[in-house]
């Protein structure tokens, strides 16, 4: 949070992202098992891990744009949404927080 230069109102996203990663790392005290696997009895794919406050581009929906609008907008990664295939993102221009699955990191 200190290095991201985001306002303090986004601290809840930083904590949520940290907990998300902590729950998917193996621990020696648990015999190198992952808490997520013990709780849900399934393996989690860690290939979707991203850095908090990472800059990327999110695709805009075709219904909400015309041919003169851009196809994507510059956003900041804030975290993951549980039970949803998408990322919580912050639009850098409009300061809107939304969930998007069509992103390019």
C-alpha positions in Angstrom: 0.0 0.0 0.0 2.9 2.4 0.8 4.5 1.9 -2.7 1.3 2.0 -4.7 0.5 5.7 -4.2 -3.2 4.9 -4.0 -5.4 6.8 -1.5 -6.0 5.2 1.9 -9.6 4.4 0.9 -8.3 1.4 -1.1 -6.6 -0.3 1.9 -9.4 -2.9 2.1 -8.5 -4.1 -1.4 -4.8 -4.4 -0.4 -5.7 -6.5 2.7 -8.1 -8.7 0.7 -5.4 -9.3 -2.0 -2.8 -10.2 0.7 -5.2 -12.7 2.3 -6.0 -14.1 -1.1 -2.3 -14.9 -1.7 -1.6 -16.0 1.9 -4.4 -18.6 1.6 -2.8 -20.1 -1.5 0.8 -20.5 -0.2 2.1 -23.7 1.5 3.1 -23.6 5.1 5.7 -25.7 7.0 3.4 -25.8 10.0 0.7 -27.4 7.9 3.2 -30.0 6.4 3.6 -27.8 3.3 -0.1 -27.9 2.4 -2.1 -25.0 1.1 -4.9 -23.7 3.3 -7.2 -23.3 0.2 -6.7 -26.9 -0.7 -7.4 -28.1 2.8 -10.6 -26.1 3.0 -12.1 -26.6 -0.4 -10.5 -30.1 -1.3 -9.3 -28.9 -4.7 -6.1 -27.4 -6.1 -6.0 -23.7 -7.0 -4.3 -22.5 -10.1 -1.8 -19.8 -9.1 -1.1 -18.7 -12.7 -3.6 -15.8 -12.2 -1.6 -14.1 -9.4 -1.0 -10.5 -10.1 0.8 -7.6 -8.3 -1.4 -5.2 -6.4 -1.7 -1.8 -8.1 -0.5 -3.2 -11.4 -1.2 -1.1 -14.5 -3.0 -2.9 -17.4 -5.8 -2.4 -20.0 -9.4 -3.6 -19.6 -11.5 -4.1 -22.7 -14.7 -1.9 -22.9 -18.0 -3.5 -23.7 -19.1 -3.2 -27.3 -22.6 -2.1 -26.2 -21.3 0.9 -24.3 -19.1 2.4 -27.1 -19.2 3.7 -30.6 -16.7 3.5 -33.4 -14.8 6.6 -32.2 -14.3 5.3 -28.6 -11.2 3.3 -27.6 -11.4 -0.4 -27.3 -9.8 -0.5 -23.9 -9.1 1.8 -20.9 -6.1 2.1 -18.6 -6.8 0.5 -15.3 -5.2 -0.4 -12.0 -5.5 -4.0 -10.6 -7.1 -4.0 -7.1 -7.7 -7.7 -6.5 -9.8 -10.7 -7.1 -13.6 -11.2 -6.7 -14.6 -14.5 -5.0 -16.8 -16.8 -7.1 -16.5 -14.6 -10.1 -14.2 -15.0 -13.1 -12.9 -11.5 -13.2 -10.6 -8.9 -11.6 -11.5 -5.9 -9.5 -10.1 -2.9 -11.3 -9.9 0.9 -11.0 -10.2 3.1 -14.0 -7.4 5.7 -13.8 -9.4 8.3 -15.7 -12.9 8.1 -14.3 -11.9 6.6 -10.9 -14.7 4.0 -11.4 -14.2 0.6 -9.7 -15.6 -2.3 -11.7 -15.1 -6.0 -12.4 -13.7 -7.1 -15.7 -12.6 -10.5 -17.1 -11.3 -9.1 -20.4 -7.9 -7.6 -19.4 -4.4 -7.6 -20.8 -1.6 -7.5 -18.3 
